Each structure stands twice: as structure tokens, then as C-alpha cells.
Amino acid sequence: MSKKINAEMVDEENPEWTDEMVSQSVSFDSLPASLREKLKPTRGPQKAPLKVATTIRLSPDVMDAFKSTGKGWQTRVDMALREWLAEHPLGG
């Protein structure tokens, strides 16, 4: 059975690995410490105001709708809530 490929998810610059590519790879831990240190990702300064991590309960259909839009769905939830708040100011 062959796997269906979603054309929108294909990244030409970063193709799916072949078995040969996997067999030629080395683990990050096997690299010299000096190289591992240089390759370790570092985070730059925050470009936008910090967001607050939270846990909320959403209806399955709402979650499915946002998740189906792909990467960045949480940002789109945030934008939808901001838009709703702009149209429905909360008294307080």
C-alpha cells in the first residue's frame, strides 16, 4: 500500500528522508562536543509581546477546524479570539 502525498505539505528544500539517507546519518550525540555546542539552537530576542501558556477545553469540532488549517493553528485561535474581543468588548 503506497502512502498518499499531500502536495501542499511537500517541502522541496527539505524532502522526506530515504532509507539510504537514514543509514548514512549520525546521531547528534556522536558529534564532537565543540561542534554540538556550535549547532545547539539559540533563541533570539522576543520579537512580539510574550504570550501566556494556558490550557483550555474546546469542543472537538472547534479543535478539528483549527487543526485542519495546519501549522500555526494556535496562532489562528489567538487571532480569532482577539477579533471576537474587538467586536464584543467585555465590560469591567
C-alpha positions in Angstrom: 0.0 0.0 0.0 1.6 3.3 -1.0 1.3 6.4 1.1 -0.8 9.3 -0.3 1.2 12.5 -0.6 -0.4 15.8 0.2 1.1 18.2 -2.4 0.7 21.2 0.0 2.8 19.5 2.6 5.8 18.8 0.2 8.9 20.8 1.0 11.2 20.7 -1.9 14.1 22.1 0.1 13.6 19.5 2.9 12.5 16.2 1.3 11.4 13.2 3.2 14.4 11.0 4.0 15.1 7.8 2.1 16.3 4.6 3.8 19.7 5.4 2.3 19.8 8.8 3.9 18.8 7.4 7.3 21.5 4.7 7.1 24.2 7.4 6.4 23.1 9.7 9.2 24.9 10.0 12.6 23.3 10.9 15.9 23.8 14.4 17.3 25.4 12.9 20.4 28.1 11.2 18.3 29.4 14.6 17.1 32.3 16.3 18.9 31.3 18.4 21.9 32.6 21.6 20.2 30.5 21.0 17.1 27.4 20.1 19.2 27.8 23.4 21.1 28.0 25.4 17.8 24.9 23.6 16.4 22.8 24.0 19.5 19.9 26.2 18.7 19.7 29.6 20.5 16.7 31.7 20.7 17.0 35.3 19.7 15.2 38.2 21.4 11.4 38.1 21.6 10.0 39.9 18.6 6.5 40.2 19.9 5.0 40.5 23.3 5.1 37.3 25.3 2.1 35.1 25.2 0.9 33.2 28.3 0.8 29.4 28.1 -2.6 28.0 29.2 -4.8 25.0 29.0 -8.4 25.5 27.8 -11.1 23.0 26.9 -12.6 23.4 23.4 -15.2 21.5 21.6 -13.8 18.7 19.3 -15.3 20.3 16.2 -13.6 23.7 17.0 -10.3 22.0 17.6 -10.6 19.9 14.4 -11.5 23.0 12.4 -8.4 25.0 13.6 -6.0 22.0 13.5 -7.1 21.2 9.9 -5.7 24.5 8.8 -2.2 23.2 9.6 0.8 24.6 11.3 0.1 27.8 13.2 -3.4 26.8 14.2 -2.8 28.0 17.8 -1.9 31.5 16.5 -5.1 31.5 14.4 -7.1 30.6 17.6 -5.5 33.6 19.3 -6.3 35.9 16.3 -9.9 34.6 16.3 -10.3 35.4 20.0 -8.7 38.8 19.5 -11.1 39.6 16.7 -14.1 38.4 18.7 -13.0 40.6 21.7 -12.7 43.6 19.4 -16.2 43.1 18.2 -17.6 42.2 21.7 -15.8 44.4 24.3 -16.1 42.9 27.8 -17.2 45.3 30.5 -15.0 45.5 33.5 
